[in-house]
Amino acid sequence: MVILRPTRKLFRDLRPSRDVDGASDTALGDWYVNRLVVDRRPLLLIVSSKSLLSLLIPARDVRSLPTQLATLTGNRLRRLGVGEALVQAELAAMTPVVVAPTTDRSVMGTIVDFAKNIPYYLEIGGWDETTLPFVEARLAETPCHAARRFEQVIFPERDAPKLLVDRWHAA
């Protein structure tokens, strides 16, 4: 099971699930999602709670996000260079997708920071959907929680694969 945690403005569109107990069974944890607008185009920013790895997609059909989450995650992990066995293990753990309110203010703060940076990576009038993976890659290089000791700083491109190896090679 994986928990999808939309912001308030998306919560009503995603139909919350009942009786959500515990946390996600996945290596990357819960996924948080927020809607933002860049260059008058709506986007969804989806961020893993443990690795802070981000997905950036057009906000066309928000209601179908729970059914698309595993596919989007698999594609993102492959672009990151994660081995297929680890990708498949993570995707297998992502069923079912449960929708619940946000709980982690730290992840929400990271989403706000990423959302502020995204317009700087997209040239006004000069980008399309094929540009979004490049923005995801830039966000993955961003050090998160940088005020902490260096060992506690999260680099999504480094920490996501490490979390997958730690979780699925131990299983």
HUNORKA-V933926 format. One record per pair of residues at least 24 apart in sequence whose ideal C-beta (glycine too) atoms are under 6 Angstrom apart, sorted by the first residue. I is the first residue (numbers start at 0). GAP is how many residues later the second one is. D is the distance in whole Angstrom. If there is no record, write none. Layout:
I;GAP;D / I;GAP;D
This chain:
0;24;5 / 0;95;6 / 0;97;6 / 1;24;5 / 1;92;4 / 1;95;6 / 2;27;4 / 2;95;5 / 2;97;5 / 3;27;5 / 3;62;6 / 3;93;5 / 3;95;5 / 4;25;5 / 4;27;5 / 4;95;6 / 4;97;5 / 5;27;5 / 6;27;5 / 9;25;6 / 12;49;5 / 12;50;6 / 13;85;5 / 15;83;5 / 16;81;4 / 16;82;5 / 19;78;5 / 19;80;4 / 24;68;5 / 25;64;6 / 25;67;5 / 25;68;6 / 26;63;6 / 26;136;5 / 26;137;5 / 26;140;4 / 31;75;5 / 31;79;6 / 33;77;5 / 34;24;5 / 35;79;5 / 37;80;6 / 37;81;5 / 37;84;6 / 38;85;5 / 44;70;6 / 46;64;5 / 48;55;6 / 48;58;5 / 49;113;6 / 50;105;5 / 50;108;5 / 50;109;4 / 50;112;5 / 51;58;5 / 51;92;5 / 51;102;5 / 51;104;5 / 52;103;4 / 52;107;4 / 53;60;6 / 53;82;6 / 53;85;5 / 55;76;5 / 55;79;5 / 55;80;5 / 57;71;6 / 65;31;4 / 68;28;5 / 69;24;4 / 78;54;6 / 81;79;5 / 85;78;4 / 85;82;5 / 88;79;4 / 89;74;6 / 109;34;6 / 113;25;5
